[in-house]
Amino acid sequence: MIPFIILIVIVATVVFYAINIYNQLIALRNLYQNAFKQIDIQLKRRYDLIPNLVESAKAYLTHERATLEAVIAARNQAAAAARTAAAAPGNPSAMAGLGQAEGALGGILSKLMAVVEAYPDLKANQTVRDLMEELTSTENKISFARQAFNDAVMVYNTKREQFPENAISSTFNFEMAALLDAVEKPDERNAPKVSFT
């Protein structure tokens, strides 16, 4: 009778341990999915600000129509990529698509900001200034949200790869989650050259 009780205790301990690991993996997956929701909120905020900025700038930038149209097109592509990523946070192809769309949008937005800087009347417009300030603030919030998401994904991925958690994660199909990387310009990581001559 005693060996049977010991066997039951061992089996029960293993089962409870496996349940605990499963629940931890669920909690970590929910954590990174929630972290992506925070990115999504900030991206939607930015996507809502961009048309307002373009509309405010239209009157001043009649001969910059191509830039304004490129901004709207990039915004629409980024919004579509964000919807795809929101449907499957952590999915490698969705995260790569969002990163590329956001990189393209960031590039064209920086071009628009340079154009705005070139027009003193536009730069002095209070509405445009307020929108640019809101956009800058939102960009900072997106960066912080991306960092929180990537941290949560890293914790989740580490947990699902460790032993004995990897046995539970592979049994119950806890897939590897992808980080959301910012797409950079090729020369962005190179140090600037400074010369005092």
N, CA and C atoms as an extended XYZ file, in Angstrom:
591
Properties=species:S:1:pos:R:3:atomname:S:1:resname:S:1:resid:I:1 pbc="F F F"
N         0.816       -1.203        0.000 N   MET     1
C         0.000        0.000        0.000 CA  MET     1
C         0.863        1.272        0.000 C   MET     1
N         1.955        1.280        0.749 N   ILE     2
C         2.824        2.454        0.833 CA  ILE     2
C         3.468        2.761       -0.523 C   ILE     2
N         3.966        1.782       -1.283 N   PRO     3
C         4.523        2.105       -2.601 CA  PRO     3
C         3.474        2.727       -3.532 C   PRO     3
N         2.231        2.289       -3.443 N   PHE     4
C         1.145        2.858       -4.255 CA  PHE     4
C         0.903        4.316       -3.885 C   PHE     4
N         0.918        4.627       -2.612 N   ILE     5
C         0.724        6.019       -2.150 CA  ILE     5
C         1.891        6.887       -2.621 C   ILE     5
N         3.104        6.373       -2.523 N   ILE     6
C         4.280        7.124       -2.982 CA  ILE     6
C         4.174        7.385       -4.487 C   ILE     6
N         3.758        6.393       -5.246 N   LEU     7
C         3.580        6.553       -6.690 CA  LEU     7
C         2.534        7.614       -7.000 C   LEU     7
N         1.421        7.598       -6.268 N   ILE     8
C         0.372        8.603       -6.470 CA  ILE     8
C         0.890        9.997       -6.144 C   ILE     8
N         1.663       10.133       -5.076 N   VAL     9
C         2.221       11.438       -4.695 CA  VAL     9
C         3.184       11.925       -5.778 C   VAL     9
N         4.029       11.048       -6.298 N   ILE    10
C         4.983       11.430       -7.347 CA  ILE    10
C         4.245       11.852       -8.615 C   ILE    10
N         3.257       11.074       -9.036 N   VAL    11
C         2.486       11.407      -10.232 CA  VAL    11
C         1.743       12.733      -10.037 C   VAL    11
N         1.143       12.904       -8.863 N   ALA    12
C         0.415       14.149       -8.586 CA  ALA    12
C         1.359       15.347       -8.608 C   ALA    12
N         2.569       15.188       -8.061 N   THR    13
C         3.556       16.272       -8.056 CA  THR    13
C         3.952       16.645       -9.486 C   THR    13
N         4.211       15.637      -10.311 N   VAL    14
C         4.585       15.885      -11.699 CA  VAL    14
C         3.448       16.572      -12.452 C   VAL    14
N         2.218       16.110      -12.236 N   VAL    15
C         1.061       16.708      -12.916 CA  VAL    15
C         0.881       18.160      -12.481 C   VAL    15
N         0.967       18.421      -11.180 N   PHE    16
C         0.812       19.797      -10.703 CA  PHE    16
C         1.943       20.695      -11.210 C   PHE    16
N         3.160       20.150      -11.294 N   TYR    17
C         4.279       20.911      -11.817 CA  TYR    17
C         4.048       21.247      -13.290 C   TYR    17
N         3.578       20.275      -14.073 N   ALA    18
C         3.287       20.510      -15.494 CA  ALA    18
C         2.173       21.545      -15.659 C   ALA    18
N         1.156       21.464      -14.824 N   ILE    19
C         0.065       22.449      -14.866 CA  ILE    19
C         0.602       23.839      -14.557 C   ILE    19
N         1.491       23.941      -13.577 N   ASN    20
C         2.083       25.228      -13.208 CA  ASN    20
C         2.885       25.808      -14.377 C   ASN    20
N         3.678       24.979      -15.035 N   ILE    21
C         4.454       25.439      -16.197 CA  ILE    21
C         3.506       25.912      -17.306 C   ILE    21
N         2.484       25.145      -17.587 N   TYR    22
C         1.504       25.507      -18.617 CA  TYR    22
C         0.878       26.865      -18.302 C   TYR    22
N         0.476       27.052      -17.065 N   ASN    23
C        -0.154       28.318      -16.660 CA  ASN    23
C         0.821       29.488      -16.760 C   ASN    23
N         2.086       29.257      -16.440 N   GLN    24
C         3.085       30.323      -16.565 CA  GLN    24
C         3.277       30.711      -18.037 C   GLN    24
N         3.315       29.722      -18.905 N   LEU    25
C         3.456       30.014      -20.330 CA  LEU    25
C         2.250       30.791      -20.862 C   LEU    25
N         1.063       30.424      -20.414 N   ILE    26
C        -0.150       31.163      -20.802 CA  ILE    26
C        -0.052       32.611      -20.320 C   ILE    26
N         0.362       32.802      -19.058 N   ALA    27
C         0.470       34.153      -18.504 CA  ALA    27
C         1.486       34.985      -19.274 C   ALA    27
N         2.618       34.394      -19.627 N   LEU    28
C         3.638       35.131      -20.376 CA  LEU    28
C         3.185       35.448      -21.792 C   LEU    28
N         2.472       34.521      -22.417 N   ARG    29
C         1.936       34.797      -23.756 CA  ARG    29
C         0.923       35.937      -23.691 C   ARG    29
N         0.065       35.921      -22.691 N   ASN    30
C        -0.907       37.010      -22.523 CA  ASN    30
C        -0.202       38.333      -22.248 C   ASN    30
N         0.906       38.282      -21.528 N   LEU    31
C         1.663       39.497      -21.227 CA  LEU    31
C         2.210       40.135      -22.500 C   LEU    31
N         2.823       39.324      -23.384 N   TYR    32
C         3.361       39.945      -24.598 CA  TYR    32
C         2.251       40.360      -25.549 C   TYR    32
N         1.128       39.642      -25.548 N   GLN    33
C         0.008       40.068      -26.392 CA  GLN    33
C        -0.568       41.390      -25.892 C   GLN    33
N        -0.653       41.559      -24.582 N   ASN    34
C        -1.099       42.836      -24.022 CA  ASN    34
C        -0.097       43.946      -24.343 C   ASN    34
N         1.176       43.627      -24.274 N   ALA    35
C         2.193       44.625      -24.609 CA  ALA    35
C         2.048       45.071      -26.058 C   ALA    35
N         1.697       44.145      -26.951 N   PHE    36
C         1.473       44.554      -28.338 CA  PHE    36
C         0.251       45.454      -28.446 C   PHE    36
N        -0.763       45.206      -27.657 N   LYS    37
C        -1.965       46.061      -27.687 CA  LYS    37
C        -1.588       47.509      -27.374 C   LYS    37
N        -0.595       47.695      -26.489 N   GLN    38
C        -0.149       49.052      -26.163 CA  GLN    38
C         0.523       49.702      -27.368 C   GLN    38
N         1.279       48.919      -28.129 N   ILE    39
C         1.867       49.446      -29.365 CA  ILE    39
C         0.754       49.812      -30.328 C   ILE    39
N        -0.217       48.912      -30.450 N   ASP    40
C        -1.333       49.114      -31.376 CA  ASP    40
C        -2.083       50.401      -31.061 C   ASP    40
N        -2.297       50.682      -29.796 N   ILE    41
C        -2.987       51.913      -29.391 CA  ILE    41
C        -2.213       53.137      -29.868 C   ILE    41
N        -0.902       53.127      -29.666 N   GLN    42
C        -0.088       54.274      -30.071 CA  GLN    42
C         0.010       54.393      -31.591 C   GLN    42
N         0.070       53.242      -32.268 N   LEU    43
C         0.107       53.294      -33.737 CA  LEU    43
C        -1.187       53.881      -34.281 C   LEU    43
N        -2.318       53.483      -33.736 N   LYS    44
C        -3.604       54.046      -34.181 CA  LYS    44
C        -3.650       55.537      -33.933 C   LYS    44
N        -3.103       55.947      -32.804 N   ARG    45
C        -3.059       57.385      -32.494 CA  ARG    45
C        -2.244       58.118      -33.556 C   ARG    45
N        -1.110       57.546      -33.915 N   ARG    46
C        -0.276       58.181      -34.943 CA  ARG    46
C        -0.989       58.174      -36.282 C   ARG    46
N        -1.627       57.050      -36.641 N   TYR    47
C        -2.331       56.968      -37.917 CA  TYR    47
C        -3.457       57.992      -37.983 C   TYR    47
N        -4.054       58.326      -36.849 N   ASP    48
C        -5.104       59.355      -36.824 CA  ASP    48
C        -4.521       60.763      -36.934 C   ASP    48
N        -3.327       60.960      -36.411 N   LEU    49
C        -2.699       62.287      -36.469 CA  LEU    49
C        -2.193       62.636      -37.869 C   LEU    49
N        -1.714       61.652      -38.589 N   ILE    50
C        -1.079       61.912      -39.885 CA  ILE    50
C        -2.021       62.587      -40.883 C   ILE    50
N        -3.255       62.095      -41.072 N   PRO    51
C        -4.136       62.797      -42.025 CA  PRO    51
C        -4.423       64.246      -41.607 C   PRO    51
N        -4.521       64.484      -40.302 N   ASN    52
C        -4.745       65.857      -39.833 CA  ASN    52
C        -3.556       66.749      -40.175 C   ASN    52
N        -2.355       66.223      -39.998 N   LEU    53
C        -1.162       66.992      -40.340 CA  LEU    53
C        -1.105       67.255      -41.843 C   LEU    53
N        -1.396       66.242      -42.634 N   VAL    54
C        -1.385       66.407      -44.096 CA  VAL    54
C        -2.428       67.441      -44.522 C   VAL    54
N        -3.627       67.356      -43.966 N   GLU    55
C        -4.682       68.329      -44.304 CA  GLU    55
C        -4.265       69.746      -43.937 C   GLU    55
N        -3.647       69.906      -42.766 N   SER    56
C        -3.206       71.238      -42.337 CA  SER    56
C        -2.101       71.775      -43.231 C   SER    56
N        -1.276       70.889      -43.747 N   ALA    57
C        -0.150       71.318      -44.574 CA  ALA    57
C        -0.525       71.527      -46.042 C   ALA    57
N        -1.652       70.972      -46.487 N   LYS    58
C        -2.029       71.030      -47.904 CA  LYS    58
C        -2.080       72.456      -48.454 C   LYS    58
N        -2.645       73.356      -47.696 N   ALA    59
C        -2.796       74.728      -48.178 CA  ALA    59
C        -1.444       75.379      -48.455 C   ALA    59
N        -0.444       75.027      -47.661 N   TYR    60
C         0.872       75.636      -47.812 CA  TYR    60
C         1.748       74.899      -48.820 C   TYR    60
N         1.494       73.629      -48.997 N   LEU    61
C         2.392       72.792      -49.793 CA  LEU    61
C         1.751       72.330      -51.097 C   LEU    61
N         1.221       73.254      -51.862 N   THR    62
C         0.527       72.879      -53.094 CA  THR    62
C         1.453       72.191      -54.092 C   THR    62
N         2.718       72.574      -54.145 N   HIS    63
C         3.632       71.936      -55.088 CA  HIS    63
C         4.389       70.750      -54.457 C   HIS    63
N         4.038       70.369      -53.245 N   GLU    64
C         4.609       69.196      -52.575 CA  GLU    64
C         3.566       68.081      -52.514 C   GLU    64
N         2.676       68.057      -53.463 N   ARG    65
C         1.563       67.098      -53.481 CA  ARG    65
C         2.068       65.650      -53.442 C   ARG    65
N         3.155       65.343      -54.143 N   ALA    66
C         3.690       63.975      -54.182 CA  ALA    66
C         4.114       63.515      -52.786 C   ALA    66
N         4.724       64.405      -52.017 N   THR    67
C         5.128       64.058      -50.648 CA  THR    67
C         3.908       63.767      -49.790 C   THR    67
N         2.894       64.612      -49.904 N   LEU    68
C         1.685       64.418      -49.103 CA  LEU    68
C         0.993       63.105      -49.463 C   LEU    68
N         0.929       62.802      -50.753 N   GLU    69
C         0.305       61.547      -51.187 CA  GLU    69
C         1.119       60.342      -50.732 C   GLU    69
N         2.445       60.464      -50.739 N   ALA    70
C         3.309       59.370      -50.285 CA  ALA    70
C         3.129       59.123      -48.793 C   ALA    70
N         2.932       60.179      -48.036 N   VAL    71
C         2.698       60.036      -46.589 CA  VAL    71
C         1.402       59.262      -46.348 C   VAL    71
N         0.353       59.632      -47.037 N   ILE    72
C        -0.938       58.956      -46.858 CA  ILE    72
C        -0.849       57.494      -47.304 C   ILE    72
N        -0.170       57.239      -48.416 N   ALA    73
C        -0.026       55.852      -48.898 CA  ALA    73
C         0.767       55.014      -47.895 C   ALA    73
N         1.853       55.570      -47.366 N   ALA    74
C         2.663       54.842      -46.368 CA  ALA    74
C         1.877       54.622      -45.083 C   ALA    74
N         1.078       55.611      -44.705 N   ARG    75
C         0.240       55.471      -43.518 CA  ARG    75
C        -0.761       54.335      -43.694 C   ARG    75
N        -1.388       54.269      -44.868 N   ASN    76
C        -2.369       53.211      -45.134 CA  ASN    76
C        -1.721       51.826      -45.129 C   ASN    76
N        -0.523       51.720      -45.704 N   GLN    77
C         0.185       50.438      -45.692 CA  GLN    77
C         0.572       50.040      -44.271 C   GLN    77
N         1.027       50.996      -43.489 N   ALA    78
C         1.405       50.702      -42.100 CA  ALA    78
C         0.182       50.314      -41.284 C   ALA    78
N        -0.941       50.979      -41.518 N   ALA    79
C        -2.172       50.641      -40.779 CA  ALA    79
C        -2.623       49.221      -41.118 C   ALA    79
N        -2.507       48.832      -42.381 N   ALA    80
C        -2.871       47.464      -42.773 CA  ALA    80
C        -1.932       46.450      -42.132 C   ALA    80
N        -0.644       46.752      -42.109 N   ALA    81
C         0.328       45.856      -41.472 CA  ALA    81
C         0.078       45.765      -39.972 C   ALA    81
N        -0.331       46.871      -39.357 N   ALA    82
C        -0.630       46.863      -37.918 CA  ALA    82
C        -1.848       45.991      -37.623 C   ALA    82
N        -2.848       46.041      -38.500 N   ARG    83
C        -4.030       45.179      -38.308 CA  ARG    83
C        -3.644       43.702      -38.403 C   ARG    83
N        -2.795       43.382      -39.359 N   THR    84
C        -2.328       41.999      -39.509 CA  THR    84
C        -1.545       41.560      -38.277 C   THR    84
N        -0.673       42.426      -37.791 N   ALA    85
C         0.135       42.099      -36.611 CA  ALA    85
C        -0.733       42.005      -35.356 C   ALA    85
N        -1.755       42.841      -35.257 N   ALA    86
C        -2.642       42.795      -34.091 CA  ALA    86
C        -3.431       41.494      -34.043 C   ALA    86
N        -3.690       40.916      -35.207 N   ALA    87
C        -4.410       39.643      -35.261 CA  ALA    87
C        -3.534       38.485      -34.792 C   ALA    87
N        -2.212       38.639      -34.900 N   ALA    88
C        -1.295       37.568      -34.494 CA  ALA    88
C        -0.007       38.158      -33.926 C   ALA    88
N        -0.075       38.804      -32.746 N   PRO    89
C         1.150       39.379      -32.170 CA  PRO    89
C         2.202       38.291      -31.957 C   PRO    89
N         3.415       38.587      -32.328 N   GLY    90
C         4.487       37.623      -32.165 CA  GLY    90
C         4.734       36.776      -33.400 C   GLY    90
N         3.807       36.778      -34.364 N   ASN    91
C         3.980       36.010      -35.594 CA  ASN    91
C         5.138       36.626      -36.380 C   ASN    91
N         6.143       35.825      -36.733 N   PRO    92
C         7.333       36.385      -37.382 CA  PRO    92
C         7.048       37.180      -38.659 C   PRO    92
N         6.186       36.667      -39.538 N   SER    93
C         5.936       37.402      -40.789 CA  SER    93
C         5.134       38.673      -40.532 C   SER    93
N         4.205       38.621      -39.582 N   ALA    94
C         3.417       39.816      -39.251 CA  ALA    94
C         4.310       40.894      -38.629 C   ALA    94
N         5.223       40.478      -37.747 N   MET    95
C         6.122       41.443      -37.109 CA  MET    95
C         7.094       42.035      -38.134 C   MET    95
N         7.588       41.198      -39.054 N   ALA    96
C         8.495       41.706      -40.096 CA  ALA    96
C         7.763       42.678      -41.013 C   ALA    96
N         6.534       42.338      -41.392 N   GLY    97
C         5.746       43.229      -42.249 CA  GLY    97
C         5.464       44.562      -41.579 C   GLY    97
N         5.122       44.508      -40.294 N   LEU    98
C         4.862       45.743      -39.555 CA  LEU    98
C         6.135       46.573      -39.438 C   LEU    98
N         7.248       45.918      -39.144 N   GLY    99
C         8.519       46.642      -39.030 CA  GLY    99
C         8.897       47.351      -40.321 C   GLY    99
N         8.701       46.662      -41.450 N   GLN   100
C         9.031       47.278      -42.737 CA  GLN   100
C         8.080       48.425      -43.080 C   GLN   100
N         6.793       48.220      -42.831 N   ALA   101
C         5.817       49.280      -43.126 CA  ALA   101
C         6.067       50.492      -42.242 C   ALA   101
N         6.399       50.248      -40.981 N   GLU   102
C         6.687       51.360      -40.072 CA  GLU   102
C         7.971       52.076      -40.476 C   GLU   102
N         8.956       51.314      -40.962 N   GLY   103
C        10.191       51.935      -41.434 CA  GLY   103
C         9.943       52.849      -42.628 C   GLY   103
N         9.103       52.381      -43.546 N   ALA   104
C         8.769       53.196      -44.721 CA  ALA   104
C         8.002       54.451      -44.308 C   ALA   104
N         7.060       54.282      -43.379 N   LEU   105
C         6.300       55.434      -42.903 CA  LEU   105
C         7.204       56.423      -42.187 C   LEU   105
N         8.098       55.920      -41.359 N   GLY   106
C         9.032       56.807      -40.653 CA  GLY   106
C         9.901       57.597      -41.611 C   GLY   106
N        10.349       56.939      -42.682 N   GLY   107
C        11.180       57.628      -43.670 CA  GLY   107
C        10.442       58.745      -44.377 C   GLY   107
N         9.206       58.473      -44.781 N   ILE   108
C         8.451       59.507      -45.501 CA  ILE   108
C         7.988       60.610      -44.540 C   ILE   108
N         7.726       60.247      -43.273 N   LEU   109
C         7.368       61.279      -42.289 CA  LEU   109
C         8.539       62.222      -42.031 C   LEU   109
N         9.751       61.673      -41.985 N   SER   110
C        10.907       62.556      -41.773 CA  SER   110
C        11.084       63.495      -42.966 C   SER   110
N        10.750       63.011      -44.158 N   LYS   111
C        10.804       63.878      -45.342 CA  LYS   111
C         9.756       64.989      -45.225 C   LYS   111
N         8.550       64.634      -44.757 N   LEU   112
C         7.507       65.641      -44.570 CA  LEU   112
C         7.931       66.674      -43.522 C   LEU   112
N         8.546       66.213      -42.451 N   MET   113
C         9.004       67.145      -41.409 CA  MET   113
C        10.046       68.112      -41.973 C   MET   113
N        10.929       67.604      -42.837 N   ALA   114
C        11.931       68.478      -43.463 CA  ALA   114
C        11.259       69.507      -44.365 C   ALA   114
N        10.215       69.092      -45.073 N   VAL   115
C         9.481       70.019      -45.938 CA  VAL   115
C         8.805       71.094      -45.079 C   VAL   115
N         8.201       70.681      -43.984 N   VAL   116
C         7.529       71.646      -43.091 CA  VAL   116
C         8.539       72.660      -42.558 C   VAL   116
N         9.720       72.178      -42.201 N   GLU   117
C        10.765       73.076      -41.691 CA  GLU   117
C        11.165       74.116      -42.735 C   GLU   117
N        11.037       73.766      -44.011 N   ALA   118
C        11.455       74.672      -45.083 CA  ALA   118
C        10.453       75.794      -45.344 C   ALA   118
N         9.254       75.694      -44.770 N   TYR   119
C         8.213       76.699      -44.989 CA  TYR   119
C         7.919       77.437      -43.682 C   TYR   119
N         8.441       78.652      -43.511 N   PRO   120
C         8.258       79.383      -42.252 CA  PRO   120
C         6.784       79.617      -41.893 C   PRO   120
N         5.943       79.914      -42.897 N   ASP   121
C         4.524       80.144      -42.602 CA  ASP   121
C         3.870       78.871      -42.070 C   ASP   121
N         4.204       77.754      -42.663 N   LEU   122
C         3.653       76.470      -42.221 CA  LEU   122
C         4.183       76.113      -40.844 C   LEU   122
N         5.464       76.327      -40.636 N   LYS   123
C         6.091       76.026      -39.349 CA  LYS   123
C         5.498       76.898      -38.247 C   LYS   123
N         5.076       78.113      -38.593 N   ALA   124
C         4.499       79.025      -37.608 CA  ALA   124
C         3.023       78.735      -37.332 C   ALA   124
N         2.370       77.948      -38.167 N   ASN   125
C         0.959       77.633      -37.978 CA  ASN   125
C         0.778       76.829      -36.687 C   ASN   125
N        -0.071       77.332      -35.793 N   GLN   126
C        -0.270       76.702      -34.478 CA  GLN   126
C        -0.801       75.268      -34.599 C   GLN   126
N        -1.722       75.047      -35.512 N   THR   127
C        -2.283       73.701      -35.681 CA  THR   127
C        -1.198       72.721      -36.116 C   THR   127
N        -0.389       73.127      -37.068 N   VAL   128
C         0.687       72.264      -37.551 CA  VAL   128
C         1.693       72.010      -36.437 C   VAL   128
N         2.048       73.042      -35.694 N   ARG   129
C         2.988       72.874      -34.577 CA  ARG   129
C         2.437       71.896      -33.540 C   ARG   129
N         1.144       72.059      -33.204 N   ASP   130
C         0.522       71.157      -32.226 CA  ASP   130
C         0.512       69.719      -32.729 C   ASP   130
N         0.175       69.534      -34.010 N   LEU   131
C         0.146       68.192      -34.581 CA  LEU   131
C         1.545       67.574      -34.608 C   LEU   131
N         2.540       68.359      -34.954 N   MET   132
C         3.916       67.844      -34.975 CA  MET   132
C         4.374       67.474      -33.570 C   MET   132
N         3.995       68.272      -32.597 N   GLU   133
C         4.349       67.965      -31.204 CA  GLU   133
C         3.663       66.680      -30.749 C   GLU   133
N         2.387       66.535      -31.092 N   GLU   134
C         1.655       65.307      -30.755 CA  GLU   134
C         2.276       64.101      -31.441 C   GLU   134
N         2.674       64.274      -32.687 N   LEU   135
C         3.292       63.185      -33.439 CA  LEU   135
C         4.627       62.776      -32.813 C   LEU   135
N         5.417       63.742      -32.410 N   THR   136
C         6.686       63.450      -31.749 CA  THR   136
C         6.462       62.726      -30.434 C   THR   136
N         5.496       63.185      -29.663 N   SER   137
C         5.160       62.540      -28.394 CA  SER   137
C         4.696       61.103      -28.622 C   SER   137
N         3.891       60.904      -29.648 N   THR   138
C         3.393       59.569      -29.966 CA  THR   138
C         4.528       58.662      -30.415 C   THR   138
N         5.473       59.196      -31.185 N   GLU   139
C         6.639       58.402      -31.607 CA  GLU   139
C         7.413       57.906      -30.383 C   GLU   139
N         7.571       58.760      -29.391 N   ASN   140
C         8.258       58.352      -28.158 CA  ASN   140
C         7.482       57.255      -27.442 C   ASN   140
N         6.169       57.388      -27.385 N   LYS   141
C         5.340       56.369      -26.738 CA  LYS   141
C         5.415       55.043      -27.487 C   LYS   141
N         5.479       55.101      -28.805 N   ILE   142
C         5.620       53.881      -29.607 CA  ILE   142
C         6.945       53.196      -29.284 C   ILE   142
N         8.005       53.974      -29.157 N   SER   143
C         9.314       53.398      -28.826 CA  SER   143
C         9.287       52.689      -27.478 C   SER   143
N         8.677       53.330      -26.483 N   PHE   144
C         8.588       52.702      -25.160 CA  PHE   144
C         7.714       51.456      -25.197 C   PHE   144
N         6.616       51.511      -25.941 N   ALA   145
C         5.725       50.358      -26.045 CA  ALA   145
C         6.415       49.216      -26.786 C   ALA   145
N         7.193       49.539      -27.818 N   ARG   146
C         7.943       48.507      -28.552 CA  ARG   146
C         8.954       47.843      -27.621 C   ARG   146
N         9.612       48.635      -26.800 N   GLN   147
C        10.585       48.073      -25.861 CA  GLN   147
C         9.896       47.142      -24.864 C   GLN   147
N         8.743       47.541      -24.337 N   ALA   148
C         8.002       46.694      -23.389 CA  ALA   148
C         7.553       45.400      -24.068 C   ALA   148
N         7.087       45.495      -25.312 N   PHE   149
C         6.677       44.307      -26.056 CA  PHE   149
C         7.855       43.363      -26.257 C   PHE   149
N         8.972       43.896      -26.726 N   ASN   150
C        10.142       43.057      -26.970 CA  ASN   150
C        10.657       42.417      -25.682 C   ASN   150
N        10.594       43.144      -24.560 N   ASP   151
C        10.986       42.567      -23.273 CA  ASP   151
C        10.062       41.412      -22.895 C   ASP   151
N         8.758       41.593      -23.090 N   ALA   152
C         7.794       40.534      -22.758 CA  ALA   152
C         7.980       39.320      -23.666 C   ALA   152
N         8.259       39.551      -24.938 N   VAL   153
C         8.508       38.445      -25.872 CA  VAL   153
C         9.774       37.692      -25.461 C   VAL   153
N        10.801       38.428      -25.058 N   MET   154
C        12.046       37.779      -24.651 CA  MET   154
C        11.827       36.880      -23.425 C   MET   154
N        11.090       37.364      -22.442 N   VAL   155
C        10.804       36.558      -21.246 CA  VAL   155
C        10.015       35.314      -21.628 C   VAL   155
N         8.996       35.481      -22.464 N   TYR   156
C         8.181       34.347      -22.915 CA  TYR   156
C         9.038       33.319      -23.659 C   TYR   156
N         9.829       33.790      -24.641 N   ASN   157
C        10.655       32.876      -25.430 CA  ASN   157
C        11.679       32.151      -24.560 C   ASN   157
N        12.265       32.861      -23.620 N   THR   158
C        13.234       32.234      -22.717 CA  THR   158
C        12.562       31.145      -21.890 C   THR   158
N        11.404       31.450      -21.364 N   LYS   159
C        10.678       30.467      -20.542 CA  LYS   159
C        10.301       29.239      -21.362 C   LYS   159
N         9.825       29.426      -22.577 N   ARG   160
C         9.375       28.285      -23.380 CA  ARG   160
C        10.539       27.427      -23.878 C   ARG   160
N        11.770       27.982      -23.888 N   GLU   161
C        12.923       27.226      -24.349 CA  GLU   161
C        13.667       26.508      -23.221 C   GLU   161
N        13.433       26.894      -21.972 N   GLN   162
C        14.145       26.289      -20.850 CA  GLN   162
C        13.616       24.887      -20.551 C   GLN   162
N        14.476       24.063      -19.958 N   PHE   163
C        14.065       22.733      -19.546 CA  PHE   163
C        13.538       22.819      -18.122 C   PHE   163
N        12.453       22.194      -17.783 N   PRO   164
C        11.591       21.271      -18.499 CA  PRO   164
C        10.420       21.962      -19.197 C   PRO   164
N        10.400       23.304      -19.186 N   GLU   165
C         9.304       24.027      -19.817 CA  GLU   165
C         9.200       23.734      -21.304 C   GLU   165
N        10.350       23.455      -21.944 N   ASN   166
C        10.317       23.191      -23.383 CA  ASN   166
C         9.515       21.927      -23.711 C   ASN   166
N         9.466       20.984      -22.800 N   ALA   167
C         8.648       19.786      -23.033 CA  ALA   167
C         7.162       20.152      -23.047 C   ALA   167
N         6.760       21.012      -22.132 N   ILE   168
C         5.362       21.451      -22.068 CA  ILE   168
C         5.051       22.359      -23.252 C   ILE   168
N         5.966       23.290      -23.578 N   SER   169
C         5.694       24.236      -24.678 CA  SER   169
C         5.589       23.521      -26.017 C   SER   169
N         6.409       22.513      -26.246 N   SER   170
C         6.310       21.796      -27.516 CA  SER   170
C         5.085       20.884      -27.549 C   SER   170
N         4.720       20.327      -26.413 N   THR   171
C         3.536       19.461      -26.352 CA  THR   171
C         2.265       20.241      -26.644 C   THR   171
N         2.190       21.466      -26.118 N   PHE   172
C         0.971       22.265      -26.257 CA  PHE   172
C         1.111       23.379      -27.302 C   PHE   172
N         2.113       23.274      -28.184 N   ASN   173
C         2.299       24.198      -29.316 CA  ASN   173
C         2.406       25.663      -28.916 C   ASN   173
N         3.213       25.960      -27.931 N   PHE   174
C         3.524       27.348      -27.615 CA  PHE   174
C         4.626       27.767      -28.582 C   PHE   174
N         4.239       28.500      -29.629 N   GLU   175
C         5.169       28.888      -30.686 CA  GLU   175
C         6.103       29.996      -30.216 C   GLU   175
N         7.273       30.041      -30.848 N   MET   176
C         8.232       31.111      -30.612 CA  MET   176
C         7.609       32.420      -31.083 C   MET   176
N         7.726       33.463      -30.290 N   ALA   177
C         7.204       34.779      -30.663 CA  ALA   177
C         8.344       35.616      -31.245 C   ALA   177
N         8.019       36.454      -32.219 N   ALA   178
C         9.028       37.300      -32.875 CA  ALA   178
C         9.035       38.682      -32.249 C   ALA   178
N        10.215       39.256      -32.190 N   LEU   179
C        10.375       40.626      -31.713 CA  LEU   179
C         9.905       41.597      -32.791 C   LEU   179
N         9.558       42.795      -32.373 N   LEU   180
C         9.218       43.856      -33.323 CA  LEU   180
C        10.432       44.760      -33.440 C   LEU   180
N        11.157       44.575      -34.527 N   ASP   181
C        12.374       45.349      -34.749 CA  ASP   181
C        12.058       46.592      -35.544 C   ASP   181
N        12.747       47.646      -35.206 N   ALA   182
C        12.633       48.868      -35.993 CA  ALA   182
C        13.514       48.701      -37.221 C   ALA   182
N        12.973       49.011      -38.374 N   VAL   183
C        13.756       48.933      -39.604 CA  VAL   183
C        14.622       50.181      -39.668 C   VAL   183
N        15.897       49.947      -39.884 N   GLU   184
C        16.842       51.062      -39.875 CA  GLU   184
C        17.333       51.371      -41.276 C   GLU   184
N        17.836       52.556      -41.413 N   LYS   185
C        18.524       52.907      -42.642 CA  LYS   185
C        19.896       52.232      -42.590 C   LYS   185
N        20.439       51.817      -43.724 N   PRO   186
C        21.691       51.060      -43.725 CA  PRO   186
C        22.839       51.743      -42.986 C   PRO   186
N        22.942       53.068      -43.077 N   ASP   187
C        24.070       53.760      -42.450 CA  ASP   187
C        23.750       54.263      -41.049 C   ASP   187
N        22.621       53.878      -40.497 N   GLU   188
C        22.181       54.408      -39.218 CA  GLU   188
C        23.094       53.991      -38.064 C   GLU   188
N        23.701       52.821      -38.138 N   ARG   189
C        24.550       52.334      -37.055 CA  ARG   189
C        25.993       52.805      -37.168 C   ARG   189
N        26.356       53.418      -38.287 N   ASN   190
C        27.719       53.899      -38.443 CA  ASN   190
C        27.912       55.174      -37.639 C   ASN   190
N        29.054       55.276      -37.001 N   ALA   191
C        29.355       56.471      -36.219 CA  ALA   191
C        29.585       57.653      -37.153 C   ALA   191
N        29.085       58.833      -36.787 N   PRO   192
C        29.329       59.996      -37.642 CA  PRO   192
C        30.816       60.378      -37.616 C   PRO   192
N        31.277       60.880      -38.738 N   LYS   193
C        32.679       61.314      -38.821 CA  LYS   193
C        32.761       62.768      -38.405 C   LYS   193
N        33.641       63.037      -37.463 N   VAL   194
C        33.822       64.391      -36.951 CA  VAL   194
C        35.223       64.846      -37.304 C   VAL   194
N        35.323       66.027      -37.862 N   SER   195
C        36.617       66.557      -38.239 CA  SER   195
C        36.713       68.010      -37.788 C   SER   195
N        37.811       68.359      -37.150 N   PHE   196
C        38.011       69.723      -36.684 CA  PHE   196
C        39.031       70.468      -37.529 C   PHE   196
N        39.277       69.994      -38.735 N   THR   197
C        40.268       70.646      -39.569 CA  THR   197
C        39.646       71.617      -40.514 C   THR   197
